Amino acid sequence: MPIDPYILLLLATVGVAALFPARGTVADVASGASTAAIALLFFLYGARLSTREALDGLRHWRLHVTVLACTFVAFPLLGLAARGLVPVILTHPLYQGLLFLTLVPSTVQSSIAFTSMARGNVPAAICAGSFSSLVGIIATPLLAASLLGGSGGGFSADSLLKIVLQLLVPFLAGQLLRRWIGGFVTRHKKVLALVDRGSILLVVYTAFSQGMVQGIWHQVSPLRLGALLVVEAVTLAVMLLLTWYGGKALGFTREDRITLQFAGSKKSLAAGLPMASVLFGAHASLAVLPLMLFHQMQLMVCAVIAKRRSHDPRPEVTAPEPAAASRTAVGTGTRSG
């Protein structure tokens, strides 16, 4: 079960924030840079998303609706059910982070990678992840405002407007300019991927610096973190089983069930971190901790599942028996002669 090197970079960023948190003017500069990085992140995502692929994917609307239902209905219901674990197992701040985790859209890149590895419906995975991310720009803050309320970080019309300005507007701008910059983005996707990841690291540093300055990390004990990991493992297991066997009950093919399992059971760190920084402000560090842990867990578990699915036998095509085939060939040759 491989550990994503990017997770190590995220942990290193958290360590830097713990040792050298941004204060005063440096904190203001880091906050402004973080805001710009968030806008750039979604602008590039909009520039990468092919409108034609998205429209073609509408042919699999049943699959995409099911993925959205898993992401924005089933997951939040599990998050609400975990409310009963407070305060015995989870503290209220950790529960808020766990609930926020269940509201985040699905992943794109890793869902595609695992679907491809398991020999699933890759084009559907591309569209499902893209649709989930796009819907999540609006659905996640609205669900957070409804389910977390004022306790999550002061949700209001201003915070929702901030989400639209920082996430949706850059995304739409990227879509509008895709005609002119799409080729450049495609040719330099490896370099721009570094920009994406660098933006997220900056968001993490800013969020955890604010947490260190305010001393909120004293609220988390190793025992509570262990309990959080167990709760997240149960949540992931439930969603993996629900997407696989639920897809079978709905009559999806094996390839579509694989897409549903990987796109419907995962949460996006790239989308969740920027949203948390906007929605939670100074409390974002605890809010994103459950998401960071869940992200690594889902990668490890899904890598194992995808590898096992890749060894599943392919559906066999019934061929005529050799003897029958020979008789047919002989008979055909006799008639021809």
C-alpha positions as CSV (number, residue, x, y, z in Angstrom):
1,M,0.0,0.0,0.0
2,P,2.0,3.0,-1.3
3,I,2.2,6.3,0.5
4,D,1.6,9.2,-1.8
5,P,4.8,11.4,-1.8
6,Y,2.6,14.4,-1.9
7,I,1.1,13.5,1.5
8,L,4.7,13.6,2.8
9,L,5.0,17.1,1.4
10,L,1.8,18.1,3.1
11,L,3.0,16.7,6.4
12,A,6.3,18.6,6.0
13,T,4.3,21.8,5.3
14,V,2.4,21.2,8.5
15,G,5.7,20.8,10.4
16,V,7.1,24.0,8.9
17,A,3.9,25.8,10.0
18,A,4.2,24.4,13.5
19,L,7.9,25.5,13.8
20,F,7.7,28.8,11.8
21,P,4.0,30.0,11.7
22,A,3.3,33.1,9.8
23,R,2.6,36.1,12.0
24,G,1.8,39.8,11.5
25,T,2.8,41.2,8.1
26,V,4.1,37.8,6.9
27,A,0.7,36.3,7.8
28,D,-1.1,39.0,5.7
29,V,1.2,38.4,2.8
30,A,0.7,34.6,3.0
31,S,-3.1,35.0,3.2
32,G,-3.1,37.2,0.1
33,A,-0.9,34.8,-1.7
34,S,-3.1,31.9,-0.6
35,T,-6.2,33.7,-2.0
36,A,-4.5,34.2,-5.3
37,A,-3.3,30.6,-5.4
38,I,-6.9,29.4,-4.9
39,A,-8.1,31.5,-7.8
40,L,-5.3,30.2,-10.0
41,L,-6.0,26.6,-9.0
42,F,-9.6,26.8,-10.2
43,F,-8.7,28.9,-13.3
44,L,-6.4,26.1,-14.4
45,Y,-8.9,23.5,-13.7
46,G,-11.5,25.3,-15.8
47,A,-8.9,25.6,-18.6
48,R,-8.2,21.9,-18.5
49,L,-11.8,20.7,-18.5
50,S,-13.0,19.8,-22.0
51,T,-16.5,21.0,-22.6
52,R,-17.0,18.4,-25.4
53,E,-16.0,15.6,-23.0
54,A,-18.4,16.9,-20.4
55,L,-21.3,17.0,-23.0
56,D,-20.4,13.5,-24.3
57,G,-20.5,12.2,-20.8
58,L,-24.2,13.1,-20.4
59,R,-24.9,9.8,-22.2
60,H,-24.1,8.1,-18.9
61,W,-26.4,10.3,-16.9
62,R,-27.6,7.5,-14.6
63,L,-24.1,6.8,-13.6
64,H,-23.2,10.4,-13.0
65,V,-26.4,11.0,-11.0
66,T,-25.5,8.0,-8.8
67,V,-22.0,9.3,-8.2
68,L,-23.4,12.7,-7.2
69,A,-25.9,11.0,-4.9
70,C,-23.1,9.1,-3.2
71,T,-20.9,12.2,-2.9
72,F,-23.5,14.8,-1.7
73,V,-26.2,12.6,-0.1
74,A,-24.9,9.3,1.2
75,F,-21.6,10.7,2.5
76,P,-23.3,13.6,4.4
77,L,-25.8,11.2,5.9
78,L,-22.9,9.2,7.3
79,G,-21.4,12.5,8.6
80,L,-24.6,13.4,10.3
81,A,-24.8,9.9,11.9
82,A,-21.3,10.5,13.4
83,R,-22.8,13.3,15.5
84,G,-23.6,10.7,18.1
85,L,-19.9,10.2,18.7
86,V,-19.5,13.6,20.2
87,P,-18.1,14.2,22.8
88,V,-17.2,10.7,24.0
89,I,-15.1,9.7,20.9
90,L,-14.7,12.8,18.9
91,T,-14.4,16.4,20.0
92,H,-16.8,18.9,18.5
93,P,-14.0,20.6,16.3
94,L,-12.9,17.2,14.9
95,Y,-16.5,16.3,14.2
96,Q,-17.0,19.5,12.3
97,G,-13.9,18.6,10.2
98,L,-15.3,15.1,9.7
99,L,-18.7,16.5,8.6
100,F,-17.0,18.9,6.2
101,L,-15.0,16.0,4.7
102,T,-18.3,14.3,3.8
103,L,-19.5,17.5,1.9
104,V,-16.4,17.8,-0.3
105,P,-16.7,16.8,-4.0
106,S,-15.1,13.7,-5.5
107,T,-11.6,13.5,-6.9
108,V,-10.7,13.6,-10.6
109,Q,-7.1,12.4,-11.2
110,S,-7.0,9.5,-8.7
111,S,-10.5,8.3,-9.7
112,I,-9.4,8.1,-13.3
113,A,-6.1,6.4,-12.4
114,F,-7.7,3.7,-10.3
115,T,-10.5,3.2,-12.8
116,S,-8.0,2.7,-15.5
117,M,-5.9,0.3,-13.4
118,A,-9.0,-1.8,-12.6
119,R,-10.2,-1.8,-16.3
120,G,-13.3,0.2,-15.7
121,N,-15.1,2.9,-17.7
122,V,-12.4,5.6,-17.9
123,P,-14.3,8.2,-20.0
124,A,-17.2,8.0,-17.5
125,A,-14.7,8.4,-14.6
126,I,-13.4,11.6,-16.3
127,C,-16.9,13.1,-16.6
128,A,-18.0,11.9,-13.2
129,G,-15.1,13.5,-11.4
130,S,-15.4,16.7,-13.4
131,F,-19.2,17.0,-12.8
132,S,-18.7,16.3,-9.1
133,S,-16.0,19.1,-8.8
134,L,-18.2,21.5,-10.7
135,V,-21.3,20.8,-8.7
136,G,-19.2,20.9,-5.5
137,I,-18.3,24.5,-6.0
138,I,-21.9,25.4,-5.2
139,A,-23.1,22.4,-3.4
140,T,-20.3,22.1,-0.8
141,P,-20.7,25.7,0.7
142,L,-24.5,25.4,0.6
143,L,-24.4,22.1,2.4
144,A,-21.8,23.4,4.9
145,A,-24.0,26.5,5.6
146,S,-27.0,24.3,6.1
147,L,-25.4,21.5,8.2
148,L,-22.7,23.3,10.0
149,G,-24.4,26.6,10.5
150,G,-22.7,29.5,12.3
151,S,-20.6,27.1,14.4
152,G,-18.5,26.2,11.3
153,G,-16.9,29.5,10.8
154,G,-19.4,32.2,10.4
155,F,-21.3,31.1,7.3
156,S,-23.2,33.9,5.7
157,A,-24.1,35.4,2.3
158,D,-20.7,37.1,2.3
159,S,-18.9,33.7,2.7
160,L,-20.9,32.2,-0.1
161,L,-20.2,35.2,-2.3
162,K,-16.5,34.8,-1.5
163,I,-16.7,31.1,-2.6
164,V,-18.2,32.2,-5.9
165,L,-15.6,34.9,-6.5
166,Q,-12.6,32.8,-5.6
167,L,-13.7,29.5,-7.0
168,L,-16.5,29.6,-9.6
169,V,-15.5,32.9,-11.3
170,P,-11.9,31.7,-12.0
171,F,-13.2,28.4,-13.1
172,L,-15.6,30.0,-15.6
173,A,-12.9,32.3,-16.8
174,G,-10.7,29.3,-17.5
175,Q,-13.5,27.7,-19.5
176,L,-14.1,30.9,-21.5
177,L,-10.3,31.2,-22.3
178,R,-9.8,27.5,-23.0
179,R,-10.1,28.1,-26.8
180,W,-6.9,30.1,-26.7
181,I,-5.0,28.6,-23.8
182,G,-6.2,25.0,-23.8
183,G,-3.4,23.9,-26.0
184,F,-0.8,25.6,-23.9
185,V,-2.3,24.0,-20.7
186,T,-2.3,20.6,-22.3
187,R,1.4,20.9,-23.5
188,H,2.6,22.0,-20.1
189,K,0.3,19.9,-17.9
190,K,3.3,18.6,-15.9
191,V,4.6,22.0,-15.0
192,L,1.1,23.3,-14.3
193,A,0.5,20.3,-12.0
194,L,3.4,21.5,-9.9
195,V,1.6,24.9,-9.7
196,D,-1.6,23.2,-8.6
197,R,0.2,21.3,-5.8
198,G,2.2,24.3,-4.8
199,S,-1.0,26.3,-4.4
200,I,-2.4,23.7,-2.1
201,L,0.8,23.6,0.0
202,L,0.5,27.3,0.4
203,V,-3.1,27.0,1.5
204,V,-2.1,24.3,4.0
205,Y,0.8,26.5,5.4
206,T,-1.5,29.5,5.8
207,A,-4.3,27.5,7.5
208,F,-2.0,25.6,9.9
209,S,-0.1,28.8,10.8
210,Q,-3.3,30.4,11.9
211,G,-4.1,27.4,14.0
212,M,-0.7,27.5,15.6
213,V,-0.9,31.2,16.4
214,Q,-4.3,30.7,18.0
215,G,-3.1,27.5,19.9
216,I,-6.0,25.3,18.7
217,W,-3.7,22.3,18.3
218,H,-3.7,21.9,22.1
219,Q,-7.3,20.7,21.7
220,V,-6.2,17.5,19.8
221,S,-4.8,14.5,21.6
222,P,-3.2,11.4,20.1
223,L,-6.1,9.3,21.4
224,R,-8.6,11.6,19.6
225,L,-6.6,11.3,16.4
226,G,-6.7,7.5,16.7
227,A,-10.4,7.6,17.2
228,L,-10.8,9.8,14.2
229,L,-8.8,7.4,12.0
230,V,-11.1,4.5,13.1
231,V,-14.2,6.5,12.3
232,E,-12.9,7.5,8.9
233,A,-11.9,3.9,8.1
234,V,-15.5,2.7,8.9
235,T,-16.9,5.6,6.7
236,L,-14.6,4.6,3.8
237,A,-15.5,0.9,4.1
238,V,-19.3,1.7,4.1
239,M,-19.0,3.8,1.0
240,L,-16.9,1.3,-0.8
241,L,-19.4,-1.5,-0.1
242,L,-22.4,0.8,-0.9
243,T,-21.0,1.9,-4.3
244,W,-20.0,-1.6,-5.4
245,Y,-23.1,-3.6,-4.3
246,G,-25.4,-0.6,-4.9
247,G,-24.1,-0.4,-8.5
248,K,-24.9,-4.1,-8.9
249,A,-28.4,-3.6,-7.6
250,L,-28.9,-0.7,-10.0
251,G,-27.9,-2.9,-12.9
252,F,-24.7,-1.2,-13.9
253,T,-22.0,-3.1,-15.9
254,R,-18.8,-4.2,-14.2
255,E,-17.0,-1.3,-15.9
256,D,-19.5,1.2,-14.6
257,R,-19.5,-0.3,-11.1
258,I,-15.8,0.2,-11.0
259,T,-16.2,3.9,-12.0
260,L,-19.0,4.3,-9.4
261,Q,-16.9,2.7,-6.6
262,F,-13.8,4.9,-7.2
263,A,-15.6,8.2,-8.0
264,G,-18.3,7.8,-5.5
265,S,-16.2,6.8,-2.5
266,K,-13.5,9.4,-2.7
267,K,-13.0,13.0,-1.6
268,S,-10.9,15.7,-3.2
269,L,-8.1,17.2,-1.2
270,A,-7.5,19.7,-4.0
271,A,-11.0,21.1,-3.9
272,G,-11.6,20.7,-0.1
273,L,-8.5,22.6,1.1
274,P,-9.3,25.9,-0.8
275,M,-13.0,25.7,0.2
276,A,-12.1,25.1,3.9
277,S,-9.8,28.1,3.9
278,V,-12.6,30.3,2.7
279,L,-15.4,28.8,4.8
280,F,-13.6,28.3,8.1
281,G,-11.0,31.1,8.1
282,A,-8.8,30.9,11.2
283,H,-10.3,27.5,12.1
284,A,-9.4,25.9,8.8
285,S,-6.5,23.8,10.2
286,L,-8.7,21.5,12.3
287,A,-11.3,21.5,9.6
288,V,-8.9,20.1,7.0
289,L,-7.1,17.6,9.3
290,P,-9.8,14.9,8.8
291,L,-9.7,15.5,5.0
292,M,-5.9,15.1,4.8
293,L,-6.1,11.8,6.8
294,F,-9.0,10.5,4.7
295,H,-7.2,11.4,1.5
296,Q,-4.2,9.2,2.3
297,M,-6.4,6.4,3.6
298,Q,-8.5,6.3,0.4
299,L,-5.4,6.3,-1.8
300,M,-3.9,3.3,0.0
301,V,-7.1,1.3,0.2
302,C,-8.2,2.0,-3.4
303,A,-4.8,1.2,-4.8
304,V,-5.2,-2.3,-3.3
305,I,-8.7,-2.7,-4.6
306,A,-7.8,-1.5,-8.1
307,K,-4.9,-3.9,-8.3
308,R,-7.2,-6.8,-7.3
309,R,-9.8,-5.7,-9.8
310,S,-7.2,-5.7,-12.5
311,H,-6.8,-9.4,-12.1
312,D,-10.4,-10.2,-12.4
313,P,-11.1,-12.5,-15.4
314,R,-12.4,-10.8,-18.5
315,P,-15.8,-11.8,-19.7
316,E,-15.4,-14.7,-22.1
317,V,-16.7,-14.6,-25.6
318,T,-18.3,-17.9,-26.5
319,A,-16.6,-19.4,-29.6
320,P,-17.7,-22.4,-31.7
321,E,-16.2,-25.8,-30.7
322,P,-13.1,-26.8,-32.7
323,A,-14.8,-29.9,-34.1
324,A,-17.9,-28.1,-35.1
325,A,-15.8,-25.3,-36.7
326,S,-13.9,-27.9,-38.7
327,R,-17.1,-29.6,-40.0
328,T,-18.4,-26.2,-41.0
329,A,-15.3,-25.3,-42.9
330,V,-15.2,-28.7,-44.7
331,G,-18.9,-28.4,-45.6
332,T,-18.4,-24.9,-46.9
333,G,-15.4,-26.0,-49.0
334,T,-17.3,-29.0,-50.5
335,R,-20.2,-26.8,-51.5
336,S,-17.8,-24.3,-53.1
337,G,-16.0,-27.0,-55.1
